[in-house]
Amino acid sequence: MNPVDSYLQHLAAERRLSPHTVAAYRRDLAKLDQLTAGKPLAELSVTDIRGAIVKLRGHNLSAASVARQLSSWRGFYVFACRRLGYASNPCTGLRPPKAAKALPQVLSPDTCTQLLNGAHVAVEDDPLQARDRAMFELFYSSGLRLSELADLDLNDVNLQSGEAQVTGKGRKTRIVPVGQQALSALAAWLQQRLTLMSRRDGIPGEARDNTAALFLNQRGTRLSPRSIQLRLTRWAIQAGLNQHVHPHLLRHAFATHVLQSSGDLRAVQEMLGHASISTTQVYTHLDWQHLAKVYDQAHPRARKKS
């Protein structure tokens, strides 16, 4: 097995990273091979890696993209030095270009209310609407990632305790609270779940309900992440929003609104499933923006004289 395949197998089997993430590492390492003209990875020097970075910058790649690729290369060499007998890590001492931290876009509480309470078909008349309302309420209620919501099974959600068990990055599980609005929407969806299946081809729902997935498509199989994205886009248009709404936007809204109300950064970190609190701290900047805006509007010495 070649060194790259050994590393990718390690990422998938031992670190339990998602196929999507493993594929990204594969692309980054293939790019390194291209930039160094196929020179064996075990023979690359610091100069080779530095030259590859210069070439990436010459291709007008953003600083964040270059930093991500360097991180992928560094991870490979850490593994290769430990497991494959490589003599040294040529990425040691190299720093990625500094990238400006872009603050995530956030929906206001009023916009979230408009999205989730907008004029839609009554859920008792349309199982798809019941399913979609449950999904989007759960996104906002519990701050889930798209993949986490798509992977939920029926037994992962406990309506009695108001909790859900979520499998996040690195296959790590955590328990998240589920709010009352989301619990009500989930209860309505579960009542409609078999109805959705039985309407197709006249086959009884029990005969088609052959998956443990919480959210199903009309074929009775797990709803894909892409389908969830498209349904949310459609839902936002129906609600009359004049902006694109994607699942991670609801996760950002959850984090920002909880932090603004509680100020408890550690709790938000735990609920989001962030390994490092520095990842969660971006929401403190969003909170500061909110406070600064309030200050500018309210303080008599902050406003410009007309």
Buried (B, 14 or more C-beta within 10 A) or exposed (E): EEBBEBBBEBBBEEBEBBEEBBEBBBEBBEBBBEBBEEEEBBEBEBEBBBBBBEBBBEEEBEBBBBBBBBBBBBBBBBBBBEEBEBEEBBBEEBEBBEEEEEBBBBBEBEBBEBBBEBEBEEBEEBBBBBBBBBBBBBBBBBBBBBBBBBBBBEEBBEBEEBBBBBBBBEEEEBBBEBBEBBBBBBEBBBEBBBEBBBEEEEEEBEEBBEBEBBBBBEEBEBBEBEEBBEBBBEBBEBBEBEEEBBBBBBBBBBBBBBBBEEEEBEEBBBBBBBEEEEEBBBBBEBBEEBEEEEEEEEEEEEEEEE
